[in-house]
Amino acid sequence: MKLKRTLFMLALFGLFGFSWPFSWLFSSPNTAPFGTTTWVQKEIPLLKSQAANIDDNVLRLALVAYANARKHGYVGKQLLTVIDYSKPSTEKRLWVFDLKYNRSLFNTWVSHGKNSGGVNANSFSNNPGSLKSSIGVFLTAESYNGKNGYSLRLRGLERGVNDSAYSRAIVIHGAPYANADNIRPYGHIGRSWGCPAVSPSLAKPLINTIKERSVVFAYYPDRKWLSRSPFLTA
């Protein structure tokens, strides 16, 4: 009976977007000096072992960005959220990684702004009223209850790229349209006014995990940003 209950709980974790909860027990520690190229190279397979659907290059850039943010004193938690806007909204393109234990905590669907594109996002902005998503490196701030329910404010760390995110109210929140149930009838999940919205069932646990000074890395292969971002130099 206990075994059946355990298997049932593990199935629920998978159903609602949580990653396998105990796989980190079998992962090897990364003993390379933090932030070095070797550390990044060793970290990638450790995380990929639990998140096979993330692109190697996106994960590499996210780890470099995290390391640089931590070196500059921004980071308060050893957590890294990655959003890959190069993937269509029909795919699970948001991950949360615990870098202390090298484990994946969440992998789920996430929306982009209605003016950023349809199934695929291809246009981004830092401008108020654009209804577009922003890319780049963010730091999570405080949680609050607003018109979209329990939400999480984001501070953009890159001038001219996403530093208007806080004033634009680009926040993580739950939304019914960000549920995978919308994919079959509409061909994609719904779009926001620029916020990375997630399923309502995941919003609270995800926000409570990453709030208050953890890194969010929102990727898109924008050549100008990739070549100029101060967080992407190893």
N, C-alpha and C positions, 0 to 999 in steps of 0.2 A: 504493500500500500504506500509506504514512504517513497519507494522508487517511482511509482506512478505519479505521485504528487510532484516529485522533483522533475520528472520528464515533462509534466504539464506546465510547470513554471518556466522551464527552459524554452518550451514552444511559444509561450506568451512573449518572452523576450524577443524572439525572432520575428513574431507577428507584428509587433509594434515598433520595430526599427532598432531595438537595442542589439548590440553585437554580442557574440558569445561571451557570457560573463566570467568564465573561469579560464579562458585560453591563455591569459597573461601569466598564469602559474607555470606554464611550460615554456615561456619565452626566455631568451638569454639576455643578460644585461649588456648594455653598450658601454664598454670600458674606455672608449676613445676619449681624448680630451674634448670637452663640450665646445661646440661651435666650429670645430675644425672640419675640413673636407672629409677626413676619415670618419668623424662622428656622423656626418650626414650620410655618407655611403653605407655605414653599418646600420643606421637607423631605418633606412628605406626597407630592406628585406624584413626587419623585425615587425614593422607596421603593415607591410604588404601581406604578411602571413595571415593577417586578420582582416585585411581590406583589399582583396585581390582586384576589386573593380576601380581602384584609384590609379591614375596614370603616374608612372614613375617620375616623369619630369615635373609634373605638377606637385607631387609630394616632395621632390627635391627642393624646388623653389620655396615651398611652404616652410620646410625645415630651415632653410637659409634665412628666410624672413623672420621666423621665430627666434633664431639664434641672434640675429642682429637686434631685434626688439628687446630681447633679454639683456644683451650687452649694454644697451642704452638705458636700462633701468625701468622699462615700461612694464615688464611682466611680473605679475603677482602669483600666477598659478602655472604649473607645468602642464598646461593643456593647450591644444592646438586645434582650432576648427578650420576646416578647409571646405571651400565652396568652389566647385569647378563649373563656371558658366560656359565653358566650351562644350559641355555635354548638354543634350536636350533635356527639357524639363520632365520628360517621361522616364528618366533614369534617376536613380538615387545618387545625387551629386553633392551631398553634404556629409562630411565625416567629422567626428570629434575624437581626438586621440589624447590619451593620457601618456605623456612622454616620460613620466617618472617610472611607470611600470610597463611601458611599450605595449599598450593595449588600445583597442578600438572600442569606444563607448557608444557611439551612435553612427548610423549610416541611413540617411533618409532622403526623401524628396524635398526640394526647396524651390520657392517661386522666384521669378524675376519680374522686373517692372513691366507694365503693359506697353510702354513705349520703347522697351529694350528689344522687343522681338516677339515672335509667335512661339512656336515650339522651341526654337533656338534663340537665345539672346545674342545679339550682335552689335548693340549700340549702348553705350554707357555714359553717364553724366555725373557731374558734381553740382549741377545747377538746381536751385529750388524750383519746384513746379514742373520739372522735366518729366516726372513719372518714370524715370529710368533708374536702373540699379547702378551702383558704384562698385568699382573693383579696387584692389589694393589691400593694404594692411590696416586692420582696425584693432582697437582695444575695446573689450567689453566694459561697460560702465554699470550703472545701477538698474535694477529691475523696478517695475512700477505697474499699476493697474490703470489702463486707459481705455479708449474706445474699442480697441481690439483685444481687450482682456489683458491677461498677464503678458508683459512685454519687457524687452531688454534693450536699453539704449547702447548705441555704438559710437565710438569716437574714431574718426578717420585720422590716421597718422601721416598721410601723404598730401602735402600742399598741392592744391590745384587738381588733385585726383579724387580725393574722398574726404577732405577736411571739412566739408559742409554737412557731413552725414548727421551729426548731432543736431544741428539747427534745422535740417530738413526732416527730422524725425524718421530717419532710416533706422528701423528697429527690427529685432527678431520678435515675432509674435505668432500665435496660432491663427489659422484661418481655414474654414471649411473647404475653400477652393484649392488649398495646398495638399489635399488628400489624394492619394493614388486612385481613389474611386472615380475621380474625374477623367482619368486617362481614357478609359474605354468609350464613354459617350462623346467626349470632346476632342480626343486625340492628344491631349496635353493637360497638365494641371493648370489651375487658374493663375492669373497674373495679378501682381500687387501694384501699388503706386511707387514702387522702388524698394520696398522692404523684402528681405529674405524671410518669407513666411513659411511656416512648417505646419504639419498636421496638428490640430488642437490637442490630440491625445499625447503628443510629444513635447508640446511647447513648455509646459511647466518643468518637467524633469530635465529637459535640455537647458533651459534658461538657468535653473538653479545650479546646474553643473558648471556652466561656463561664465556666469556673471562675475563682475568685479575683477577686472584686470587679467583677462586671458586674451590670447591672440586669435583673431579671425583673419584668415587669408582668403580673399575672393579673387579667383584667377580667371583671366581671359587672355588669349594670345595677342594682346595689343602691343605692337612693336615699340611704340613710343614709351609706354609705361615700362615695359620689360627692360628697355635700354637705359632708362633714367631713374628708376626707383632706387633710393638709397638703401633699401632693405634687401635688395636682391644681389648684392655683391658679396661673394663668399669671402 
